Every structure is written in C-alpha cells, then in structure tokens.
Amino acid sequence: MNFLADIKFTPLWSDWLVYLLFFTLAVAFFYVRRHEHLLSPWRQIARRKLAMIALIVLSLYAVIGFIDSIHFKVALPKQDSSQQTQYSAETLSVLDVILKPIRENDEKTFSAPFALTLFAKENIDVNGKTIRDYPRLKYGGAHLESVDERAADVFTRFLHGSARALVLLAVLVLLALIYDARRKGIMIAAAIHRLVRGEYEIPARTIVLTIGLFIWVGMVLAHLAPYYHVLGTDKVGQDVLYLSLKSIRTGLIIGTLSPVIMLPFAILLGVMAGYFRGWVDDVIQYVYTTLNSIPGILLIAAFVLMIQVIIDNNPDMFSNLAARADAKLLALCLILGITSWTGLCRLLRAETLKLREIDYIQASLSFGVRNMRILTRHLVPNVMHIVMIIVVIDFSGLVLAEAVLAYVGVGVDPSINSWGNMINSARLEMAREPIVWWSLVAAFMFMFVLVLAANLFSDAVRDAFDPRLRK
C-alpha cells in the first residue's frame, strides 16, 4: 500500500490504446468461445505445432509490451509532513521496475558482452603512474577480483538459473496436469501418461518444451544480468539487453495500431466499391490508385516532418518529453495506417464483386432489403477472413518498416527505445576496428524472433480461415 501511495499513474495516449486493444482481444476471446463456427478455425490452429510455438512467442512479447505500457511517476521525499507531495519528472513503467538491476547499471561507454573492461583503452592511474589500458567496468563483473574468475562464476550462475527454471517448469506442469485431471475426472497418473504419449488434442509436449525454453532463458538471464552486461553496452553505456526489451513495446504498437487505423478505410471503401459499383467504384479506385502512385517513403517522411513542426511550435500541448515522443509515435502509426489500406481495399473490392452475384445477396435485393443491412449482415462478415489474414501478415511488415524508417531518419523519436533506433545508432559504429557488433545483433535477434513468429502464425491463420484451404 505504501508503494501505491508513493506513485502517480501517468498513462500516455498510446497506453490507453494498448489497454483498449487488450480489452478488445479479451472480449473477442469470450465471444469466439460461445460460437462454434468461429471457434472451429482456431481449434485447427491450436493443433499445429509451429502455430502454437509462434503464439507463445507472440504472447510473451505482448506481455512484455503490456507491462511496459503501465507508466507512473514516483513521489519525491518530503522535507516535512506538511509539504505537498511532489513527483519525479521521470516517467517509469512496470518493466523499468522489473529491470531495475540492469536499468541503473550504466557504464561510461561501449563494453562487449560479458566483458569486465571497457571496449576502448584509456589513460588510467595505477599506483601513481599513468598507463594506457582497458579500464574496469563500474558494474559489469565488479564482484570479481580478476578476469580468471569470470568463467567459473558465469558457469555457476548458469547452473543455478537452469536448476530453478527446471523446478519452476515442473511445478507449472504439475499444476496444469492436476487441473486437467480434476476437470476430466481421471487420476493424475493418467494425465501424466497422456502428456508423455502425446494424446492431447493440442501439441501439449511442444507447448511445454517451448514454455520451458523461455523459462530457462529468463531464469538464466535473471541470474546473470544483474552482474554482467549479457549483451554488452552501447555508446553511452546503457545495457543493450535493457534497450532490446524496452524496444518491444514500440514494435508491437506500430505493428498492431497501424492495422487498426487502416481497417475502417479498407473495409468501408472496399466493400462499398464492390457492392455499389458504378461511380462509387470509380471514385474509390481513383483515390487508392492516386495514393499508390505516390512513393510511400516520401509520403511518410513528409507527414512525419509536418507533425514534428507542429510539435515544435506547440510545446504547451505536452506535459513532458515522454508525452511529446508518444505523440510522434502515434502520428507515425497514423500515417502507416493511412498509406497501407489500399492493398486490403483492393482485395475486399474484388471479393465483394464476387459475393454480390451470389444467390442470397440477389434474393435480399429482390425482397427490398436495405443496402446497409446487406452490407453489415451479409457482405462484411463474409470478407472478415481476408481481413484477419491480411492484418496478421501486415504485422511483421510494419515492424520491419519501423526499423527502415528509423534508419533513414523519419522513424520514432530518438528518445523512444526501438529496434530501428538501435540499428541506426549501431551502423555508425560498424567502421570501428575492432567492430562494435553487439547492438546490431541484439536488435536484429529480437526483431527476427518477433517477425518469424508473426509469419508462422499468419500462415496458420491463412490456412484456417481461407475457405478454399479449410479442411
């Protein structure tokens, strides 16, 4: 209670959108569970091993992004009891609190993964003499007396983390099996036998191994990260593992909010163009053909620069730097959504042209059913499988787009942690000798895992929701 009394929740606009998105997913989950025709494709997805692995990866990223979207400010110490409570100017998130051991362990500049010294030589004073050598890090490996102790210490902490991960996984699996045994009225031994033999409808063994892998990685990092910079440090000495984890929220926001923004344009205009045809179809085709004729990167750059000018000329609109950077992030999502709806609109137009000639649509027109009712009750529900497939496929493309835009200088604000900003900063150090490679590799690794999982999951969604591929 004391901790809650000492904090002030300060959600950003993007935080509210994240909360709304998770609430919508929860509502959709319970709605789908009550309708068998909607639940059937998801059951087909749940039977595929790669799809479940991808879903677990995406869920882990989503959880990290959600807890990083709970922002607050901490109360400053009071000089006396009568003083009014003042809050820190720094906006923190729950993820910052969890990662406090590595968030505050900033070094002077670059250091390699698991290094005990800085990456570059400096003049240091040893016993009154000035020599040029690699200075020891302030936090990384500070508990060690010499470099020779590092290998044994890392191995010991690795074993401790692995042992705790194994125990935690065993407890979680046992609890899940007890719940399943009680639900089905069988003995716990029978539930264990079903798991070992792979007799569950879903790939339970694959799910257990995937969750166990992430628990193991998390436990090992929890034992190593407070004492070593596992992925090294960047130019200003920040831990690269911390920056990579903080960048997850930015990638998820751009990959999810941008499709949400484009959906109303694509669905409304695409279905209207295919249903009404004639001059309505001509106008809508003219709009998206004109928009497609403009190079996307130029349109995005022009819009981002315009938003930047508006932000610079109206500083009173934002309470702090975090709100200002968040406004630029939302503006980037908006322009990505506006420029990416044309492809889905074209697909929906073609599908609607086909559906319009089907018998039940023609019968509805003959009986005088209103156009709006035909659109909402017959056409839109029958094109939602295309919407679902395109949204999941576009997710990975938008995550990669953020990295490309940051590379050319029109991405998110530099104060926001993102993989694009990490890559943009790392490219300036690629010409060093020896090369500073770990920031680039870390950003690529985290982004690659997310994009690969999204692509694998999109394949499963396409196969399950496409009527031509559904079994």
C-alpha positions as CSV (number, residue, x, y, z in Angstrom):
1,M,0.0,0.0,0.0
2,N,2.9,2.4,0.8
3,F,4.3,1.8,-2.7
4,L,0.9,2.6,-4.3
5,A,0.6,5.7,-2.2
6,D,4.0,6.9,-3.4
7,I,3.3,6.6,-7.1
8,K,1.1,8.5,-9.6
9,F,-0.2,6.7,-12.6
10,T,0.5,8.8,-15.8
11,P,-0.7,6.7,-18.8
12,L,0.2,8.0,-22.2
13,W,-2.2,8.1,-25.1
14,S,-0.6,5.1,-26.6
15,D,-1.0,3.3,-23.3
16,W,-4.8,3.8,-23.4
17,L,-4.8,2.4,-26.9
18,V,-2.9,-0.6,-25.8
19,Y,-5.4,-1.1,-22.9
20,L,-8.2,-0.8,-25.4
21,L,-6.6,-3.3,-27.7
22,F,-6.1,-5.9,-25.0
23,F,-9.7,-5.4,-23.7
24,T,-11.0,-5.9,-27.3
25,L,-9.0,-9.1,-27.6
26,A,-10.4,-10.4,-24.3
27,V,-14.0,-9.6,-25.4
28,A,-13.3,-11.3,-28.8
29,F,-11.9,-14.3,-27.0
30,F,-15.0,-14.9,-24.9
31,Y,-17.3,-14.1,-27.9
32,V,-15.5,-16.7,-30.1
33,R,-15.7,-19.3,-27.4
34,R,-19.5,-19.2,-27.5
35,H,-19.8,-19.6,-31.2
36,E,-18.8,-22.9,-32.7
37,H,-18.4,-21.7,-36.3
38,L,-15.9,-19.1,-35.1
39,L,-14.1,-21.5,-32.7
40,S,-13.6,-24.2,-35.3
41,P,-10.8,-22.4,-37.3
42,W,-8.9,-21.6,-34.0
43,R,-9.1,-25.2,-33.0
44,Q,-7.4,-26.1,-36.3
45,I,-4.7,-23.5,-35.5
46,A,-4.3,-25.0,-32.0
47,R,-3.5,-28.4,-33.4
48,R,-0.4,-27.1,-35.4
49,K,2.9,-27.3,-33.6
50,L,4.5,-24.3,-35.3
51,A,1.4,-22.2,-34.8
52,M,1.4,-22.8,-31.0
53,I,5.2,-22.1,-30.8
54,A,4.6,-18.8,-32.6
55,L,1.6,-18.0,-30.5
56,I,3.6,-18.5,-27.3
57,V,6.4,-16.2,-28.6
58,L,3.9,-13.5,-29.6
59,S,2.2,-13.8,-26.2
60,L,5.5,-13.4,-24.4
61,Y,6.2,-10.3,-26.5
62,A,2.7,-9.0,-25.8
63,V,3.0,-9.4,-22.1
64,I,6.3,-7.5,-22.1
65,G,4.8,-4.8,-24.2
66,F,1.7,-4.5,-21.9
67,I,3.7,-4.2,-18.6
68,D,5.9,-1.6,-20.3
69,S,2.7,0.4,-21.1
70,I,1.8,0.9,-17.4
71,H,3.5,4.2,-16.7
72,F,3.8,6.1,-13.4
73,K,5.8,8.7,-11.6
74,V,7.4,8.2,-8.1
75,A,6.9,10.6,-5.3
76,L,9.9,12.6,-4.2
77,P,11.0,12.5,-0.5
78,K,9.2,15.1,1.7
79,Q,11.2,17.6,3.8
80,D,8.4,17.7,6.4
81,S,4.9,16.2,6.7
82,S,3.1,19.4,5.8
83,Q,4.8,19.7,2.4
84,Q,2.7,18.9,-0.6
85,T,3.6,15.7,-2.5
86,Q,5.9,16.3,-5.5
87,Y,6.6,13.7,-8.1
88,S,9.7,12.9,-10.1
89,A,9.9,14.3,-13.7
90,E,11.0,10.8,-14.9
91,T,8.2,8.6,-16.2
92,L,8.8,4.9,-15.4
93,S,6.9,1.7,-16.3
94,V,6.4,-1.6,-14.5
95,L,9.0,-3.1,-16.8
96,D,11.5,-0.5,-15.7
97,V,10.9,-1.6,-12.1
98,I,11.4,-5.3,-13.0
99,L,14.6,-4.5,-14.9
100,K,15.9,-2.0,-12.3
101,P,19.2,-4.1,-11.7
102,I,20.2,-3.6,-15.4
103,R,18.5,-0.2,-16.0
104,E,20.6,1.6,-13.5
105,N,23.9,-0.1,-14.2
106,D,25.1,2.3,-16.8
107,E,28.8,2.3,-17.8
108,K,30.9,5.0,-19.4
109,T,30.7,3.8,-23.0
110,F,30.9,0.6,-25.1
111,S,31.7,-2.8,-23.5
112,A,31.4,-6.2,-25.1
113,P,29.0,-9.0,-23.9
114,F,30.2,-10.4,-20.5
115,A,33.2,-8.0,-20.6
116,L,34.9,-6.8,-17.4
117,T,36.5,-3.8,-19.1
118,L,35.6,-1.0,-21.4
119,F,35.9,-1.7,-25.2
120,A,38.5,1.1,-25.7
121,K,41.7,1.9,-24.0
122,E,42.0,5.0,-21.8
123,N,44.7,6.7,-19.7
124,I,44.3,5.3,-16.1
125,D,46.2,5.9,-13.0
126,V,47.8,2.8,-11.4
127,N,50.0,3.3,-8.3
128,G,50.7,6.9,-9.2
129,K,51.6,6.0,-12.8
130,T,49.6,6.8,-15.9
131,I,49.2,3.9,-18.2
132,R,47.0,3.3,-21.2
133,D,44.9,0.2,-20.7
134,Y,41.3,-1.0,-20.7
135,P,39.5,0.4,-17.5
136,R,37.4,-2.0,-15.4
137,L,33.7,-1.6,-15.6
138,K,31.8,0.1,-12.8
139,Y,29.1,-2.6,-12.6
140,G,29.9,-5.4,-15.1
141,G,31.8,-8.1,-13.2
142,A,32.6,-5.7,-10.3
143,H,32.2,-8.5,-7.8
144,L,35.1,-10.4,-9.3
145,E,38.8,-9.8,-8.4
146,S,40.3,-10.9,-11.7
147,V,39.3,-12.0,-15.2
148,D,40.3,-15.6,-14.4
149,E,37.3,-15.9,-12.1
150,R,34.7,-14.9,-14.8
151,A,34.3,-18.3,-16.5
152,A,33.6,-20.2,-13.2
153,D,31.3,-17.5,-11.9
154,V,29.2,-17.4,-15.2
155,F,29.0,-21.2,-15.2
156,T,27.9,-21.4,-11.6
157,R,25.2,-18.8,-12.1
158,F,24.1,-20.5,-15.3
159,L,23.7,-23.8,-13.4
160,H,21.7,-22.1,-10.6
161,G,19.4,-20.4,-13.1
162,S,18.9,-23.7,-15.1
163,A,18.1,-25.6,-11.9
164,R,15.5,-23.1,-10.8
165,A,14.0,-23.0,-14.2
166,L,13.6,-26.8,-14.2
167,V,11.9,-26.7,-10.8
168,L,9.5,-23.9,-11.9
169,L,8.6,-25.7,-15.1
170,A,8.0,-28.9,-13.2
171,V,5.7,-27.1,-10.7
172,L,3.7,-25.4,-13.5
173,V,3.3,-28.6,-15.5
174,L,2.2,-30.5,-12.4
175,L,-0.4,-27.8,-11.6
176,A,-1.7,-27.9,-15.1
177,L,-2.0,-31.7,-15.1
178,I,-3.8,-31.7,-11.7
179,Y,-6.3,-29.2,-13.1
180,D,-6.8,-31.3,-16.2
181,A,-7.2,-34.5,-14.2
182,R,-9.8,-32.9,-12.0
183,R,-11.7,-31.4,-14.9
184,K,-11.9,-34.8,-16.7
185,G,-12.3,-36.9,-13.6
186,I,-9.2,-39.0,-14.1
187,M,-6.1,-39.9,-12.0
188,I,-3.1,-37.6,-12.1
189,A,-1.0,-40.6,-13.3
190,A,-3.3,-40.9,-16.3
191,A,-2.9,-37.2,-17.1
192,I,0.9,-37.6,-17.0
193,H,0.6,-40.7,-19.3
194,R,-1.5,-38.7,-21.8
195,L,1.1,-35.9,-21.8
196,V,4.1,-38.3,-22.3
197,R,2.3,-40.2,-25.1
198,G,1.1,-37.0,-26.8
199,E,-2.6,-38.0,-26.6
200,Y,-3.9,-34.4,-26.1
201,E,-5.8,-32.8,-29.0
202,I,-3.3,-29.9,-28.9
203,P,0.5,-30.4,-29.1
204,A,1.0,-30.4,-25.4
205,R,4.5,-31.6,-25.4
206,T,5.6,-28.9,-27.8
207,I,3.9,-26.3,-25.7
208,V,5.6,-27.5,-22.5
209,L,9.0,-27.5,-24.2
210,T,8.5,-24.0,-25.7
211,I,7.4,-22.6,-22.3
212,G,10.2,-24.4,-20.6
213,L,12.7,-22.9,-23.0
214,F,11.6,-19.4,-22.3
215,I,11.5,-20.0,-18.5
216,W,15.1,-21.3,-18.8
217,V,16.3,-18.3,-20.7
218,G,14.5,-16.0,-18.3
219,M,15.9,-17.6,-15.2
220,V,19.5,-17.7,-16.6
221,L,19.3,-14.0,-17.6
222,A,17.9,-13.2,-14.1
223,H,20.9,-14.8,-12.5
224,L,23.5,-13.3,-14.9
225,A,22.1,-9.8,-16.0
226,P,22.5,-8.1,-12.6
227,Y,26.2,-9.0,-12.5
228,Y,27.2,-8.8,-16.2
229,H,26.2,-7.0,-19.3
230,V,25.0,-10.1,-21.1
231,L,24.6,-8.3,-24.5
232,G,27.1,-5.5,-23.8
233,T,26.6,-1.8,-23.5
234,D,26.0,0.9,-26.1
235,K,27.9,4.2,-26.8
236,V,26.5,5.9,-23.7
237,G,26.9,2.8,-21.5
238,Q,23.3,1.6,-21.4
239,D,22.7,-2.1,-21.2
240,V,21.8,-3.5,-24.6
241,L,19.6,-6.2,-23.1
242,Y,17.5,-3.5,-21.4
243,L,17.2,-1.4,-24.6
244,S,16.2,-4.5,-26.6
245,L,13.4,-5.4,-24.1
246,K,12.2,-1.8,-23.9
247,S,12.0,-1.7,-27.7
248,I,9.4,-4.5,-27.8
249,R,6.6,-2.1,-26.9
250,T,7.4,0.2,-29.8
251,G,7.4,-2.6,-32.3
252,L,4.1,-4.0,-31.0
253,I,2.4,-0.6,-31.1
254,I,3.4,0.1,-34.7
255,G,2.6,-3.5,-35.7
256,T,-0.9,-3.5,-34.1
257,L,-2.2,0.1,-34.0
258,S,-1.4,0.8,-37.7
259,P,-3.6,-2.1,-39.0
260,V,-6.3,-1.0,-36.6
261,I,-6.2,2.5,-38.1
262,M,-6.3,1.2,-41.7
263,L,-9.2,-1.3,-41.1
264,P,-12.1,1.3,-41.3
265,F,-10.8,2.8,-44.5
266,A,-10.1,-0.6,-46.1
267,I,-13.3,-2.4,-45.1
268,L,-15.7,0.6,-45.7
269,L,-14.3,1.6,-49.1
270,G,-13.5,-1.8,-50.3
271,V,-17.0,-3.3,-49.6
272,M,-18.7,-0.1,-50.9
273,A,-16.7,-0.2,-54.2
274,G,-17.6,-3.8,-54.8
275,Y,-21.3,-3.6,-53.8
276,F,-22.4,-0.3,-55.3
277,R,-20.1,-0.3,-58.4
278,G,-20.7,2.5,-60.9
279,W,-19.4,5.9,-60.0
280,V,-18.8,4.9,-56.3
281,D,-16.4,2.2,-57.5
282,D,-14.7,4.7,-59.9
283,V,-14.2,7.3,-57.2
284,I,-12.8,4.8,-54.7
285,Q,-10.5,3.3,-57.3
286,Y,-9.3,6.8,-58.2
287,V,-8.5,7.6,-54.6
288,Y,-6.4,4.4,-53.9
289,T,-4.7,4.5,-57.3
290,T,-3.6,8.1,-56.7
291,L,-2.4,7.2,-53.2
292,N,-0.5,4.2,-54.6
293,S,1.2,6.4,-57.2
294,I,3.0,8.4,-54.5
295,P,6.1,6.8,-53.2
296,G,5.3,5.6,-49.7
297,I,8.5,6.7,-48.0
298,L,8.2,10.2,-49.4
299,L,4.6,10.5,-48.1
300,I,5.6,9.1,-44.7
301,A,8.6,11.4,-44.5
302,A,6.5,14.5,-45.4
303,F,3.8,13.7,-42.8
304,V,6.3,12.9,-40.0
305,L,8.2,16.2,-40.7
306,M,4.9,18.1,-40.7
307,I,4.0,16.6,-37.3
308,Q,7.4,17.4,-36.0
309,V,6.9,21.1,-36.9
310,I,3.5,21.1,-35.2
311,I,5.0,19.6,-32.1
312,D,7.9,22.0,-32.0
313,N,5.6,25.0,-32.5
314,N,3.2,23.9,-29.7
315,P,5.3,22.8,-26.8
316,D,2.5,23.6,-24.3
317,M,0.4,20.8,-25.7
318,F,2.6,18.2,-24.0
319,S,3.3,17.9,-20.3
320,N,6.8,16.2,-20.6
321,L,9.2,14.8,-23.2
322,A,7.6,11.3,-22.9
323,A,4.2,12.7,-24.0
324,R,5.9,14.6,-26.8
325,A,7.6,11.5,-28.1
326,D,4.4,9.5,-27.7
327,A,2.6,11.9,-29.9
328,K,5.1,11.4,-32.7
329,L,4.8,7.6,-32.3
330,L,1.0,7.8,-32.7
331,A,1.5,10.1,-35.7
332,L,3.7,7.5,-37.3
333,C,1.1,4.8,-36.7
334,L,-1.5,7.0,-38.2
335,I,0.5,7.7,-41.4
336,L,1.5,4.0,-41.7
337,G,-2.2,3.1,-41.4
338,I,-3.3,5.6,-44.0
339,T,-0.7,4.5,-46.5
340,S,-1.3,0.8,-46.1
341,W,-5.0,0.4,-46.5
342,T,-5.0,0.3,-50.3
343,G,-3.9,-3.3,-50.7
344,L,-6.6,-4.7,-48.4
345,C,-9.2,-2.4,-50.0
346,R,-8.5,-3.8,-53.5
347,L,-8.8,-7.4,-52.2
348,L,-12.1,-6.6,-50.4
349,R,-13.5,-4.9,-53.6
350,A,-12.7,-8.0,-55.7
351,E,-14.2,-10.3,-53.1
352,T,-17.4,-8.2,-52.8
353,L,-17.8,-8.1,-56.5
354,K,-17.9,-11.9,-56.4
355,L,-20.2,-12.1,-53.4
356,R,-22.7,-9.6,-54.8
357,E,-23.7,-12.1,-57.5
358,I,-24.4,-15.0,-55.1
359,D,-28.0,-16.1,-54.8
360,Y,-28.7,-15.0,-51.2
361,I,-27.5,-11.4,-52.0
362,Q,-29.6,-11.2,-55.1
363,A,-32.6,-12.6,-53.1
364,S,-32.1,-9.9,-50.5
365,L,-32.1,-7.2,-53.2
366,S,-35.2,-8.7,-54.7
367,F,-37.0,-8.6,-51.4
368,G,-36.1,-4.9,-50.9
369,V,-33.7,-5.4,-48.0
370,R,-31.8,-2.1,-47.3
371,N,-28.3,-1.7,-48.6
372,M,-26.9,-1.0,-45.2
373,R,-28.3,-4.2,-43.8
374,I,-26.9,-6.3,-46.7
375,L,-23.5,-4.7,-46.1
376,T,-23.4,-5.3,-42.4
377,R,-25.2,-8.7,-42.2
378,H,-24.1,-10.5,-45.3
379,L,-21.1,-8.9,-47.0
380,V,-18.8,-7.7,-44.2
381,P,-19.0,-11.0,-42.2
382,N,-18.1,-13.0,-45.3
383,V,-15.0,-11.0,-46.0
384,M,-13.6,-11.0,-42.5
385,H,-11.4,-14.0,-43.1
386,I,-9.5,-11.9,-45.7
387,V,-9.2,-9.0,-43.1
388,M,-7.9,-11.4,-40.5
389,I,-5.3,-12.9,-42.8
390,I,-4.1,-9.5,-44.1
391,V,-3.9,-8.0,-40.6
392,V,-1.7,-10.8,-39.3
393,I,0.5,-10.8,-42.4
394,D,0.9,-7.0,-42.3
395,F,2.1,-7.1,-38.7
396,S,5.6,-8.3,-39.5
397,G,5.9,-5.9,-42.4
398,L,5.0,-2.9,-40.2
399,V,7.6,-4.0,-37.5
400,L,10.2,-4.1,-40.2
401,A,9.0,-0.7,-41.6
402,E,9.8,1.0,-38.3
403,A,13.4,-0.2,-38.5
404,V,13.7,1.1,-42.1
405,L,12.1,4.5,-41.3
406,A,14.4,5.0,-38.2
407,Y,17.4,4.1,-40.4
408,V,16.5,6.9,-42.9
409,G,15.8,9.4,-40.1
410,V,12.0,9.6,-40.2
411,G,11.1,7.0,-37.6
412,V,10.1,7.3,-34.0
413,D,11.5,9.9,-31.7
414,P,15.2,9.2,-30.7
415,S,14.2,9.3,-27.0
416,I,11.9,6.2,-27.6
417,N,13.6,2.9,-27.4
418,S,13.1,1.0,-30.6
419,W,15.0,-1.6,-32.7
420,G,15.1,0.9,-35.5
421,N,16.9,3.5,-33.4
422,M,19.3,0.7,-32.1
423,I,20.2,-0.3,-35.7
424,N,20.5,3.4,-36.7
425,S,23.0,4.0,-33.8
426,A,24.9,0.8,-34.4
427,R,25.5,1.4,-38.1
428,L,27.7,4.4,-37.2
429,E,30.0,2.1,-35.3
430,M,30.4,-0.6,-38.0
431,A,33.5,1.1,-39.3
432,R,35.4,0.8,-36.0
433,E,38.3,-1.5,-35.6
434,P,37.5,-3.8,-33.8
435,I,33.9,-3.7,-34.8
436,V,31.1,-3.0,-32.3
437,W,28.6,-5.6,-33.4
438,W,26.5,-6.5,-30.4
439,S,23.9,-3.7,-30.6
440,L,23.1,-4.5,-34.2
441,V,23.0,-8.3,-33.5
442,A,20.7,-7.8,-30.4
443,A,18.2,-5.6,-32.3
444,F,18.2,-8.0,-35.2
445,M,17.8,-11.0,-33.0
446,F,14.8,-9.7,-31.1
447,M,13.2,-8.3,-34.3
448,F,13.9,-11.6,-36.2
449,V,12.2,-13.7,-33.5
450,L,9.1,-11.5,-33.5
451,V,8.8,-11.3,-37.3
452,L,9.4,-15.0,-37.7
453,A,6.7,-15.9,-35.1
454,A,4.3,-13.5,-36.8
455,N,4.9,-15.0,-40.2
456,L,4.5,-18.6,-38.9
457,F,1.3,-17.7,-37.1
458,S,0.0,-15.8,-40.2
459,D,0.5,-19.0,-42.3
460,A,-1.6,-20.9,-39.8
461,V,-4.3,-18.2,-39.7
462,R,-4.4,-18.2,-43.5
463,D,-4.9,-21.9,-43.8
464,A,-7.6,-22.0,-41.1
465,F,-9.7,-19.0,-42.2
466,D,-9.3,-19.3,-46.0
467,P,-12.5,-21.3,-47.1
468,R,-10.6,-22.7,-50.1
469,L,-7.9,-24.2,-47.8
470,R,-10.1,-25.2,-44.9
471,K,-10.4,-28.9,-44.4
